[in-house]
Amino acid sequence: MNKRSWLARVSGLCFFIAGVCFSIDGALAADGPEEWKKIIEAAKKEGKIVAGGPPTAVLRQKYKETFEKKFGLELELLSAPGPQNAGRAAAEFKAGVRYFDVLHGGSGTLEPLMYENMLALFSDYMILEEVKDPRQWWGGHMWEDNIKTNRFIYSFTADFSTPPFYNAELLKPEDNASYDDLLNPKWKGKIGFFEPRIPSAGQGLWGFLMKIKGKEFLQKLAEQSLFISRDGKQLADGLAKGTLVIGLGLSQRFVDPYISMPACRSNRCCRSRKDWAEATGSGR
């Protein structure tokens, strides 16, 4: 589906929803609230916003509630892991289809699209002065690609890779005082790792461990017969059932359903990030 010019201009402003917008035809928006009003009115008459975002139920609900209530526009949110949305968007782009308006994903997910010239210059689609002024934002405007003249990926949020999740019935945080303890033979075949060969929290953790522990450590960790998966739910299920004891590079959202279970509240099948952090210390 080819996108219309008003949609190009609206999607570029939705950085509270998504980090990038796709290259499409249409003139760049002029400055000022009057131009913004015209864009909103045109959008209401002609269509909806299509955004790709993470598969999180609460986030999906808040996206729609916030956006649709504020602008009176329909938001079609395609909830899927970042690489899945990015792969679909790239395939459609090459086929001449521009279905997505904006994408929300990690930097490693979106950068390949930038290198393939599939993204629009994000800053060119900022209209309102309070949006364009970096003084209005904590820390100023932050750009993932960090290139002054070519800014495609806006960093509207940041977080850190979580410490390992674990089955609290099979492991006590004091038994693993550092990352080195992951090499203990008793954990052989019991460590799950989110696929580090694709853009993901697993990739971020793998790079972090490479930096602080070195290649030899990672080689030894790999010898622990890691259970590597691209399915976060599969890893979380393994932790809950006890087939896995430790989960690395696993996003919080996959574990949350088990933490809320009554059994987990009694420390049966959940982890505590706070406990692990206190036991291992930062960067150990």
Secondary structure, DSSP 8 states (H G I E B T S, - for coil): ----HHHHHHHTT-TTT-SEEB---S----SSHHHHHHHHHHHHHH--EEEEE-S-HHHHHHHHHHHHHHH---EEEEE--HHHHHHHHHHHHHTT----SEE---HHHHHHHHHTT-B--GGGG--SHHHH-GGGSTTS--BSS--SS----B----------EE-TTT--GGG--SGGGGG-GGGTT-EEEE-TTSSSHHHHHHHHHHHHH-HHHHHHHHTTT-EEES-HHHHHHHHHHTS-SEEES--HHHHHHHHTSHHHHTTSS---HHHHHHHH-TT-
